[in-house]
């Protein structure tokens, strides 16, 4: 009788140890369920051609695809866009990343401007020549900050930001 109770106790002990081990292994090292991959950012814009002047012509993104969304597009739900509006999408690549930004032109409904200050989010983009880019941004008359230089022991860079035509904060930096 004592040995039967002992066996049950040992079995329960190993069962609980197995459960605890599984719980901790999932929290600490389960890379399958914790893998993160940022696919792209989507930015709502009021005029795709005007936005492409900034993102394609100045920042250097390449248009990978352009399409119009149909009324069943998940974008209507995600962005809470009325079904009466039309959505046209430009998917942009960088030289080393595919489909990194979606510019979604929404027409038929007035888009609100993002809040001015404090800004709630930004897109951060590494560039090769910040002066050339910011000169073009200034030529478009877009609001911008002054350039800031960081000289560190591990990394040095120049950074500057501007507000795109729809009020989105965009920050650019150049490694030194």
DRENKOLRO-431943 format. One record per residue (C-alpha): y, x, z; residue in one letter; residue number from 1. Coordinates in steps of 0.25 Angstrom, whole numbers, plus 5000, padded with zeros to 4 digits. Example, Ala and Ser with C-alpha at 12.3 -4.5 7.8 and 13.67 -1.06 7.14 Angstrom:
BEGIN
<node><v>4982</v><u>5049</u><w>5031</w><res>A</res><n>1</n></node>
<node><v>4996</v><u>5055</u><w>5029</w><res>S</res><n>2</n></node>
***
This chain:
BEGIN
<node><v>5000</v><u>5000</u><w>5000</w><res>X</res><n>1</n></node>
<node><v>5009</v><u>5011</u><w>5004</w><res>X</res><n>2</n></node>
<node><v>5006</v><u>5019</u><w>4991</w><res>X</res><n>3</n></node>
<node><v>5009</v><u>5006</u><w>4983</w><res>X</res><n>4</n></node>
<node><v>5023</v><u>5004</u><w>4989</w><res>X</res><n>5</n></node>
<node><v>5026</v><u>5019</u><w>4987</w><res>X</res><n>6</n></node>
<node><v>5022</v><u>5018</u><w>4973</w><res>X</res><n>7</n></node>
<node><v>5031</v><u>5006</u><w>4971</w><res>X</res><n>8</n></node>
<node><v>5042</v><u>5013</u><w>4978</w><res>X</res><n>9</n></node>
<node><v>5041</v><u>5026</u><w>4969</w><res>X</res><n>10</n></node>
<node><v>5040</v><u>5017</u><w>4957</w><res>X</res><n>11</n></node>
<node><v>5053</v><u>5010</u><w>4961</w><res>X</res><n>12</n></node>
<node><v>5059</v><u>5023</u><w>4964</w><res>X</res><n>13</n></node>
<node><v>5056</v><u>5028</u><w>4950</w><res>X</res><n>14</n></node>
<node><v>5060</v><u>5015</u><w>4944</w><res>X</res><n>15</n></node>
<node><v>5074</v><u>5016</u><w>4951</w><res>X</res><n>16</n></node>
<node><v>5075</v><u>5031</u><w>4948</w><res>X</res><n>17</n></node>
<node><v>5073</v><u>5028</u><w>4933</w><res>X</res><n>18</n></node>
<node><v>5083</v><u>5016</u><w>4933</w><res>X</res><n>19</n></node>
<node><v>5093</v><u>5025</u><w>4940</w><res>X</res><n>20</n></node>
<node><v>5090</v><u>5037</u><w>4930</w><res>X</res><n>21</n></node>
<node><v>5092</v><u>5027</u><w>4918</w><res>X</res><n>22</n></node>
<node><v>5105</v><u>5022</u><w>4923</w><res>X</res><n>23</n></node>
<node><v>5111</v><u>5036</u><w>4926</w><res>X</res><n>24</n></node>
<node><v>5106</v><u>5041</u><w>4912</w><res>X</res><n>25</n></node>
<node><v>5112</v><u>5030</u><w>4905</w><res>X</res><n>26</n></node>
<node><v>5126</v><u>5032</u><w>4912</w><res>X</res><n>27</n></node>
<node><v>5126</v><u>5047</u><w>4911</w><res>X</res><n>28</n></node>
<node><v>5119</v><u>5051</u><w>4898</w><res>X</res><n>29</n></node>
<node><v>5116</v><u>5039</u><w>4889</w><res>X</res><n>30</n></node>
<node><v>5124</v><u>5044</u><w>4877</w><res>X</res><n>31</n></node>
<node><v>5118</v><u>5033</u><w>4868</w><res>X</res><n>32</n></node>
<node><v>5125</v><u>5022</u><w>4875</w><res>X</res><n>33</n></node>
<node><v>5138</v><u>5031</u><w>4879</w><res>X</res><n>34</n></node>
<node><v>5140</v><u>5036</u><w>4865</w><res>X</res><n>35</n></node>
<node><v>5155</v><u>5034</u><w>4860</w><res>X</res><n>36</n></node>
<node><v>5160</v><u>5035</u><w>4846</w><res>X</res><n>37</n></node>
<node><v>5174</v><u>5031</u><w>4842</w><res>X</res><n>38</n></node>
<node><v>5172</v><u>5025</u><w>4828</w><res>X</res><n>39</n></node>
<node><v>5187</v><u>5022</u><w>4825</w><res>X</res><n>40</n></node>
<node><v>5200</v><u>5016</u><w>4829</w><res>X</res><n>41</n></node>
<node><v>5205</v><u>5003</u><w>4823</w><res>X</res><n>42</n></node>
<node><v>5220</v><u>5001</u><w>4822</w><res>X</res><n>43</n></node>
<node><v>5226</v><u>4988</u><w>4818</w><res>X</res><n>44</n></node>
<node><v>5238</v><u>4989</u><w>4809</w><res>X</res><n>45</n></node>
<node><v>5247</v><u>4980</u><w>4802</w><res>X</res><n>46</n></node>
<node><v>5248</v><u>4987</u><w>4789</w><res>X</res><n>47</n></node>
<node><v>5237</v><u>4996</u><w>4784</w><res>X</res><n>48</n></node>
<node><v>5245</v><u>5004</u><w>4773</w><res>X</res><n>49</n></node>
<node><v>5256</v><u>5007</u><w>4784</w><res>X</res><n>50</n></node>
<node><v>5245</v><u>5012</u><w>4793</w><res>X</res><n>51</n></node>
<node><v>5238</v><u>5020</u><w>4783</w><res>X</res><n>52</n></node>
<node><v>5251</v><u>5028</u><w>4780</w><res>X</res><n>53</n></node>
<node><v>5249</v><u>5033</u><w>4795</w><res>X</res><n>54</n></node>
<node><v>5234</v><u>5034</u><w>4797</w><res>X</res><n>55</n></node>
<node><v>5230</v><u>5038</u><w>4782</w><res>X</res><n>56</n></node>
<node><v>5242</v><u>5045</u><w>4776</w><res>X</res><n>57</n></node>
<node><v>5248</v><u>5052</u><w>4788</w><res>X</res><n>58</n></node>
<node><v>5237</v><u>5054</u><w>4798</w><res>X</res><n>59</n></node>
<node><v>5227</v><u>5057</u><w>4787</w><res>X</res><n>60</n></node>
<node><v>5216</v><u>5046</u><w>4789</w><res>X</res><n>61</n></node>
<node><v>5208</v><u>5042</u><w>4777</w><res>X</res><n>62</n></node>
<node><v>5205</v><u>5028</u><w>4773</w><res>X</res><n>63</n></node>
<node><v>5190</v><u>5027</u><w>4773</w><res>X</res><n>64</n></node>
<node><v>5190</v><u>5012</u><w>4770</w><res>X</res><n>65</n></node>
<node><v>5198</v><u>4999</u><w>4769</w><res>X</res><n>66</n></node>
<node><v>5194</v><u>4985</u><w>4771</w><res>X</res><n>67</n></node>
<node><v>5198</v><u>4971</u><w>4775</w><res>X</res><n>68</n></node>
<node><v>5191</v><u>4965</u><w>4786</w><res>X</res><n>69</n></node>
<node><v>5185</v><u>4951</u><w>4785</w><res>X</res><n>70</n></node>
<node><v>5187</v><u>4940</u><w>4795</w><res>X</res><n>71</n></node>
<node><v>5174</v><u>4944</u><w>4802</w><res>X</res><n>72</n></node>
<node><v>5179</v><u>4958</u><w>4805</w><res>X</res><n>73</n></node>
<node><v>5177</v><u>4962</u><w>4820</w><res>X</res><n>74</n></node>
<node><v>5191</v><u>4967</u><w>4820</w><res>X</res><n>75</n></node>
<node><v>5196</v><u>4953</u><w>4821</w><res>X</res><n>76</n></node>
<node><v>5189</v><u>4951</u><w>4834</w><res>X</res><n>77</n></node>
<node><v>5192</v><u>4965</u><w>4840</w><res>X</res><n>78</n></node>
<node><v>5207</v><u>4965</u><w>4837</w><res>X</res><n>79</n></node>
<node><v>5208</v><u>4950</u><w>4839</w><res>X</res><n>80</n></node>
<node><v>5214</v><u>4948</u><w>4825</w><res>X</res><n>81</n></node>
<node><v>5215</v><u>4934</u><w>4820</w><res>X</res><n>82</n></node>
<node><v>5206</v><u>4931</u><w>4809</w><res>X</res><n>83</n></node>
<node><v>5218</v><u>4927</u><w>4800</w><res>X</res><n>84</n></node>
<node><v>5222</v><u>4942</u><w>4800</w><res>X</res><n>85</n></node>
<node><v>5217</v><u>4952</u><w>4789</w><res>X</res><n>86</n></node>
<node><v>5212</v><u>4965</u><w>4793</w><res>X</res><n>87</n></node>
<node><v>5211</v><u>4977</u><w>4783</w><res>X</res><n>88</n></node>
<node><v>5205</v><u>4990</u><w>4788</w><res>X</res><n>89</n></node>
<node><v>5207</v><u>5005</u><w>4784</w><res>X</res><n>90</n></node>
<node><v>5196</v><u>5014</u><w>4790</w><res>X</res><n>91</n></node>
<node><v>5201</v><u>5028</u><w>4791</w><res>X</res><n>92</n></node>
<node><v>5194</v><u>5041</u><w>4792</w><res>X</res><n>93</n></node>
<node><v>5199</v><u>5055</u><w>4797</w><res>X</res><n>94</n></node>
<node><v>5194</v><u>5068</u><w>4790</w><res>X</res><n>95</n></node>
<node><v>5183</v><u>5069</u><w>4800</w><res>X</res><n>96</n></node>
<node><v>5181</v><u>5055</u><w>4805</w><res>X</res><n>97</n></node>
<node><v>5176</v><u>5042</u><w>4798</w><res>X</res><n>98</n></node>
<node><v>5182</v><u>5028</u><w>4800</w><res>X</res><n>99</n></node>
<node><v>5191</v><u>5033</u><w>4812</w><res>X</res><n>100</n></node>
<node><v>5202</v><u>5022</u><w>4811</w><res>X</res><n>101</n></node>
<node><v>5203</v><u>5008</u><w>4806</w><res>X</res><n>102</n></node>
<node><v>5216</v><u>5003</u><w>4803</w><res>X</res><n>103</n></node>
<node><v>5215</v><u>4988</u><w>4803</w><res>X</res><n>104</n></node>
<node><v>5227</v><u>4981</u><w>4796</w><res>X</res><n>105</n></node>
<node><v>5229</v><u>4967</u><w>4801</w><res>X</res><n>106</n></node>
<node><v>5237</v><u>4957</u><w>4793</w><res>X</res><n>107</n></node>
<node><v>5240</v><u>4943</u><w>4796</w><res>X</res><n>108</n></node>
<node><v>5243</v><u>4945</u><w>4810</w><res>X</res><n>109</n></node>
<node><v>5254</v><u>4953</u><w>4817</w><res>X</res><n>110</n></node>
<node><v>5248</v><u>4965</u><w>4824</w><res>X</res><n>111</n></node>
<node><v>5255</v><u>4968</u><w>4838</w><res>X</res><n>112</n></node>
<node><v>5261</v><u>4982</u><w>4839</w><res>X</res><n>113</n></node>
<node><v>5254</v><u>4990</u><w>4850</w><res>X</res><n>114</n></node>
<node><v>5262</v><u>4992</u><w>4862</w><res>X</res><n>115</n></node>
<node><v>5272</v><u>5003</u><w>4862</w><res>X</res><n>116</n></node>
<node><v>5271</v><u>5010</u><w>4875</w><res>X</res><n>117</n></node>
<node><v>5262</v><u>5014</u><w>4882</w><res>X</res><n>118</n></node>
<node><v>5253</v><u>5015</u><w>4870</w><res>X</res><n>119</n></node>
<node><v>5239</v><u>5010</u><w>4872</w><res>X</res><n>120</n></node>
<node><v>5231</v><u>5018</u><w>4862</w><res>X</res><n>121</n></node>
<node><v>5232</v><u>5029</u><w>4852</w><res>X</res><n>122</n></node>
<node><v>5225</v><u>5035</u><w>4840</w><res>X</res><n>123</n></node>
<node><v>5224</v><u>5050</u><w>4842</w><res>X</res><n>124</n></node>
<node><v>5223</v><u>5058</u><w>4829</w><res>X</res><n>125</n></node>
<node><v>5222</v><u>5073</u><w>4827</w><res>X</res><n>126</n></node>
<node><v>5230</v><u>5078</u><w>4815</w><res>X</res><n>127</n></node>
<node><v>5232</v><u>5091</u><w>4807</w><res>X</res><n>128</n></node>
<node><v>5247</v><u>5091</u><w>4806</w><res>X</res><n>129</n></node>
<node><v>5254</v><u>5083</u><w>4816</w><res>X</res><n>130</n></node>
<node><v>5268</v><u>5086</u><w>4811</w><res>X</res><n>131</n></node>
<node><v>5265</v><u>5081</u><w>4797</w><res>X</res><n>132</n></node>
<node><v>5259</v><u>5068</u><w>4802</w><res>X</res><n>133</n></node>
<node><v>5270</v><u>5065</u><w>4812</w><res>X</res><n>134</n></node>
<node><v>5281</v><u>5068</u><w>4801</w><res>X</res><n>135</n></node>
<node><v>5274</v><u>5057</u><w>4793</w><res>X</res><n>136</n></node>
<node><v>5274</v><u>5048</u><w>4805</w><res>X</res><n>137</n></node>
<node><v>5288</v><u>5050</u><w>4807</w><res>X</res><n>138</n></node>
<node><v>5291</v><u>5048</u><w>4792</w><res>X</res><n>139</n></node>
<node><v>5285</v><u>5034</u><w>4794</w><res>X</res><n>140</n></node>
<node><v>5294</v><u>5031</u><w>4806</w><res>X</res><n>141</n></node>
<node><v>5283</v><u>5029</u><w>4816</w><res>X</res><n>142</n></node>
<node><v>5286</v><u>5031</u><w>4831</w><res>X</res><n>143</n></node>
<node><v>5281</v><u>5044</u><w>4836</w><res>X</res><n>144</n></node>
<node><v>5281</v><u>5054</u><w>4848</w><res>X</res><n>145</n></node>
<node><v>5285</v><u>5068</u><w>4848</w><res>X</res><n>146</n></node>
<node><v>5275</v><u>5079</u><w>4846</w><res>X</res><n>147</n></node>
<node><v>5268</v><u>5084</u><w>4858</w><res>X</res><n>148</n></node>
<node><v>5261</v><u>5098</u><w>4858</w><res>X</res><n>149</n></node>
<node><v>5250</v><u>5101</u><w>4868</w><res>X</res><n>150</n></node>
<node><v>5246</v><u>5116</u><w>4870</w><res>X</res><n>151</n></node>
<node><v>5234</v><u>5117</u><w>4878</w><res>X</res><n>152</n></node>
<node><v>5224</v><u>5128</u><w>4882</w><res>X</res><n>153</n></node>
<node><v>5213</v><u>5120</u><w>4875</w><res>X</res><n>154</n></node>
<node><v>5220</v><u>5112</u><w>4864</w><res>X</res><n>155</n></node>
<node><v>5234</v><u>5111</u><w>4858</w><res>X</res><n>156</n></node>
<node><v>5239</v><u>5100</u><w>4850</w><res>X</res><n>157</n></node>
<node><v>5251</v><u>5092</u><w>4845</w><res>X</res><n>158</n></node>
<node><v>5252</v><u>5077</u><w>4847</w><res>X</res><n>159</n></node>
<node><v>5261</v><u>5066</u><w>4843</w><res>X</res><n>160</n></node>
<node><v>5260</v><u>5051</u><w>4841</w><res>X</res><n>161</n></node>
<node><v>5266</v><u>5040</u><w>4833</w><res>X</res><n>162</n></node>
<node><v>5265</v><u>5025</u><w>4832</w><res>X</res><n>163</n></node>
<node><v>5259</v><u>5020</u><w>4819</w><res>X</res><n>164</n></node>
<node><v>5265</v><u>5008</u><w>4811</w><res>X</res><n>165</n></node>
<node><v>5257</v><u>4998</u><w>4820</w><res>X</res><n>166</n></node>
<node><v>5261</v><u>5004</u><w>4833</w><res>X</res><n>167</n></node>
<node><v>5248</v><u>5012</u><w>4836</w><res>X</res><n>168</n></node>
<node><v>5250</v><u>5025</u><w>4843</w><res>X</res><n>169</n></node>
<node><v>5244</v><u>5037</u><w>4835</w><res>X</res><n>170</n></node>
<node><v>5243</v><u>5051</u><w>4841</w><res>X</res><n>171</n></node>
<node><v>5241</v><u>5063</u><w>4833</w><res>X</res><n>172</n></node>
<node><v>5238</v><u>5077</u><w>4837</w><res>X</res><n>173</n></node>
<node><v>5236</v><u>5091</u><w>4830</w><res>X</res><n>174</n></node>
<node><v>5228</v><u>5102</u><w>4836</w><res>X</res><n>175</n></node>
<node><v>5235</v><u>5115</u><w>4837</w><res>X</res><n>176</n></node>
***
